Amino acid sequence: MYSYYLPGKIVFAIANIAGLTRYSAIWERTGHAPVEYWMEGADLAPEGPAVWDGMLYAIHQQVLAEGGSVRVEGAVSAQCVKNMAELRELWQICLPQQYPGCDWEFATIQPDRPTTQTGLLCAFSGGADALFTLLRHKEKSRGAASYNIQGALLVHGFDVPLARTDSFRTLERQCRYFLDTFEVPLHILRTNLREALPLDWEMTHGGMLAGCLHAYADRYAGAILGSSYSYNHFRFPWGSSPALDHLYASSHFGLVHDGAGFTRSQKLGFLSCFPAALAALKVCCYGDQPEKNCGKCRKCFRTRLSLRAHGVEHCEAFPEPLLSSEIASYRPRLPGELELLESTYQECLQLGAQGEWIGAYASMLKRARRWERTKEICRLLAGGQRSGLWRKIQQWRHGGGD
């Protein structure tokens, strides 16, 4: 179907580099230099994985974005072949311009086999979602429904660039300190996936992370990922979601999307009961020091608001209290950000939040709503949509608000 694009093939390789075992997927295309995507770690199986499902999940979106006929030279599982077909259809219908698709050809398809391992590997970066997932299952808050988490994986090359080795060591120490409390071993994996794949990180992070987790299929029955969004604020397409993550599993390595039944504020409320979790909390990816929270970006801002509503004015992760003046002057700028701030505000009210800061929060939202309406009016006027403008005004009037 897509053979009018340049054909290519993907080959896999194993190497030992400076004491680290490296797994590579090398994409070779007619008329292009080969591109190597790799991941390496001190505790990867030196003989390589039984199947290369993980590496294929990690890079599949880049192949779909380029199109063509692609032959996979290396063993993959029968379930992976089915998932690749479903993933192609998923990305095509959701983002057809970005992912036109490709024709897959598989040289070796291994029969599905059940795993002989037990326990799950938790994707871990010190973020609120990962901390919540690990804590609630280690604390058995779901009783018999709790998952058996036996390890955690921290990836160098995702939140912290490969060149920032000192920053990553600091983050690693913070994570180890917290995980040692629960006797959870931490695996470290380095990868060039994010730097080598020129795609939207918001859409690709799930596949890349799943690919890294698959590298430990010889030790664990599967992996568990903390949810980015709750079911009542479901966002799709998105790189990791309940509608997507199961397609990154295989018969021998399962994948659990965890925590979507809780909002971010509820997760932070749970974490507020654990000082060690608040010390390890790292939600920021935007500051000059990627191992720390900048305290100013949208993720830091919403996190500090939620913690304030749960009675945490400052903690080790955010040593400075959130001032009312900071709240009042904040400007939501990204798509969907105002909706999330509105939701967090309602949760703050439900928790009985009071004081000057909650008033500043209300004023900030009021101003943001007015600005959004001003932009909508300008857009409609610029497009000559006077009737649309009148309908929008009536909608705002009957909907109430400011």
N, C-alpha and C positions, 0 to 999 in steps of 0.2 A: 504493500500500500504506500510505503514511504521511500521506495527505492530510487526515486528521482534525486535524492540527496546523495552525497558522497558515502560510499560504504566504509566500514571500519570494523575493527575487532578489539576486544578487551582481553588482555592476558594478565595472569596473576604471577607474582613472584614473592619469594621469601629470601631475606638476607639478614646477616648479623652485622650491625654497625655499632662500633664502640660499646659492645656489651648489650646492646638492645636488639631484640628481634623485630624486624620490620616486615609488615605485610604490605604489598603494593598491588594496585590495579593500574595497568598501563594501557592507555587508550591510543590505539594506532589508527590513523585515518589517511586515506589517499590525499596526497598533496599537503599534509600537515606534519609537523614534528610531533613525535610521541609525547604524551602528557602523562606524568606519573602522579598518582594520588596514593599517599602512604599513611600508615599509622604504625607506631612502634612503642614497645614497652619492655621493661626488664623481666616481666613475668608472663609474656605470651608464649604459647607452645612453640618451641623451635622448629618442629616439623610442619607447622602451619595448620590451618583449620581443616576439618574434614570436608567441608563445603565452603564455597566463597560467597554465601548469601549476603553476609554483612557488608562486604566491600561493594557488592552490586547495589544494595539498598542505599549505601552512602553516596554513590555517584549517579544513580539512575536518572535524576532530574536533569543533570547536565547533558546526558545522552538524549533524553527526550527533547531538550531544548534545541539541540543541534539537528535532530532528525537523521534519517538514513536507515540503512540496513546494518545491523551490528551483530557480529558473531561473538559469543562469549566462550573463550577458550579456557575452560576450567570447570570443575565440578560444582554444580549448584543443586539444591534439593528440588524435588517435584513441587513442593509447596511454594518455594520461591518463584518458580516458573509461573504458577497460577497467580501469585501476588503481583508479579511484574506486569502481567496482562491487565489486572485490575487497576494497578497504579497508573498505567498508561491511560486507561479510560477515565480515571478520576481526574488527572491533571488536564487532560484534553477538554473535558466538559467544563471544568472550573476555570481554567486559565488557558484557553486555546491559543492565544497569541504568544504566550511565553513558552508553551510546551506543545508544539505541533505533533510530536510523537515519533516513533521509530518502529522498525521491524526487528524483533529479537530472534536470534537463532542461537540455540544452546548446544554446545558440542557434547557435554556430558551431563546427564540428569540422573541424580542419585535418588533411589526410592526413599520415601519418607521413613524416618525411624524415630521411635520415642527416645527421650533423653534418659540417661541413667544417673543424672546429677540431681541434687536437691538444693533448695534455697534459691533466692533471687539476688541479683546484682542491682543495686540502686544507683541511678544516674544522680551524681551529686556535685554541686558547685558552691554550696553555702547559701543558695537562694531560698526564699520562703517556701516555694513549692516542694523542693527537695527535702528541706528540713522537716516540713510538715509530714510528708510521706514517710520518711525514715522514723521520726519520733512516734507517730501514731501507731505504726506497726510494731516497733520495738517495745512500746508501752502496752501493747495488746488492747488498744482502746476499742477495737472492733471485736474483741473476744475471739471466738473460734474462727471468725472471718478474717483475722489478721494474717498478713503474709509473712513468710519466714525470710527476712532480709539477712543475708550472710556476708555481704560485701558491698562496697561503694566504689564508684569510678569517677575520677576527676580527670578531665581532658585538658591538656595544654595545647592551645591553638584555637580554642573557641572564644571564651570570654577574655582570656589573656593571650595576646599575640605571642608567637613563638620566640620572637626576639626579646621579649620582656621576661627573661629567666629569673631575675631577682624578684619581680612582682609575683611570678608564679610560685616561687619558693615560699614567699610570705603567705599566699593564699593556701598553699599546701599545708603549712604549719597550722594555720587556723582550722582547717578542716580536720586534720589528724587529731588535734587537741580535742575537738568535739567528738569525733567518732570513737576515740579511745575510751571515752566515758561509757560507751555502749558496747565496747569490745568488737567493733566492726572494722575489719581490715580495709585499707584504702589502696586501690590500684591506680597507678598513674599511666596515662597514655598520651603520647605526643602525636599530633597529626597536622598535615598541611591542607586538610580538606577545605576548611573555611577560606584559607588564603588562596588556594589554587582553583576553587570553583567560583567563577564570577557571577553568582546568582543571588537572588534576594534571600538573605539569611532568615527572614521571618517565614519563608516558605520551605526552606531546605534544612533547617536545624534538626527537625525530627528524624529525617532519614540519615543524616550524618551521625547523629548521636546513637541511633539504633545500630548503625554499622559498627561504631566503636564498641558498643556493648556486646555485639555478636562475637567480637574477638575473644571473649572469655566463655564461649559456649562449651568448652571442654571442662569448665569448673562449676558452672551454674546451670540450673534448669531453665532460667530465663532472666528477664530484667524487668524493673519497675520504674516508671517515669512519673514524676509529679505533674499534674495538670497545669496548663497555663491559664485556662479560663474555666469558669464554672458552667454547669449545664444551663443555668438561667441567663448567662451572658455568652452563649455559645458563639464562637467566631470560626467561620470557615469560608474559604480555604485558609488554612493555617498549618505551619510545619508540623505541629504535634497536636492531636486532638483525639477524642474517643472514636471519631469516624475514620481515623486514618491509621493510628499506631498499630492496630492489630495486623495491618498489611505488611508490617516490618518484622513479623514473627516468622518462625518456621516450625515444623513439627518437633524438632529437637531443641528449640530455644524459643520459649514463649515471651510475650511482651504485654505488660499490664500498664494501662493508663489509669493513674490513681488520683483521687482527690477532687474530681470534678463536681462532687456533691457539696462542695464548700466554696464560698467566695474567698477572695484574697484576704478580706478583712477578718473573716472567721478563722482562716488559717493563722493569721498573725495573732488573733486572740488566743488561740491554742498555744502558740509559741511563746506568748508573753508569760506563761507560767513556768518557763524553763530558762533561767538566766544564761545557761551555757549556750542555748540556741540563739538567744539575742546577741551574745558575744560573737558567735560565728556567722551571723546573718550578713550576707553580701548580695545585694540586689542590683547594684549599679554596674553598667557596662559602658558608661559614657565619660567618666572622669579621666584625668591625666594619670591617675594611679589605679589601674584596673583591679588591684587586689583590695581596694577600699571602696567605701561608698562616698560619692561626692557630696551627697546631702542636698543637692539642688535640682537634679534632673527629675523628669516626670515620675520615674519609678521610685526614686528616693522620696519624692514629695508625697506620693500616695501612700507609701509605706509608713512614713512618719505620721501622716494624718490618722491612719488606722491604728497605729500603736498608741497615739495620743488618746484616741477614743477608748482604748482598753486600759488606760491609766498609766501608760509608759511615756513619760515626758522626754526621757533620754535614756540611753543604754550604751553599752560599749560600741555597738555598731554605729550608733548615732549619738555621739557624746554631747552635742549641743541641743538644747531644747528648741522646738519649732515655735517661732515667734508669730504672734498674730499679724504683725506687719508683713512677714514673709508670705503668710497665707493670703492676705488681702491683695498683695501685689502680683500673685502668680497668674500667668496667662496660659491656659491650655491651648496648644497649637496643632496637635496632631489629630488626624481623623479618629473619631471614636473616643478620644481622651475625655471630652466633656461628659459623655454618657457614663464613663467609668467613675468620674469624680462625683457625678450626681448620685450614682449607686452607693458609693462609699459614704457620701453625706447622709443618705437615708439610713444606712447602717449605724452611723454615728448617733443619729437621733434616737434610733431604737435602743441603743446602749445607754441612753440617758445623758449624752454628752452636754455639758453646759459650760458657760464662761465666755470670755471675750473671744477666744480662738474660734468657737463654733459660729459666733456672729460674723467674724471675719471670713469664715468659710462660706457662709450664706451670701455675703456681699460679693465675694469673688465669683460665685456661681451666677449670681444675678447679672453681673457685668458681662460675664462670658456668654450668657444666653442672648443678651442684647447685641453683642458683637456678632454672634452667629446669625441673628436675624438681619442685621445690617448687611452682612455679606450675602445673604440669600436675596434680599431686596435688590442689591446691586447686580447680582447675577441675573435675576429675572428682568430687570430693566434693560440691561445690556443686551439681552436676547430678545427684546421686544415682546415679552410675555406678560402683557398687562392683565389679561384675564387670569393667568396663573398667579400673578401677584395678589390680585383681589381674593382669590381662593385661599392663598396662604395667609393673608391678613385675617380672613374670617376664621380660619383654622386656629390661628394664635388667639384670637379674641374668645372663641368658644372654649378653647383649651385652657384658658386662664393663664396664670403665671404673670411674669413681669413684662 
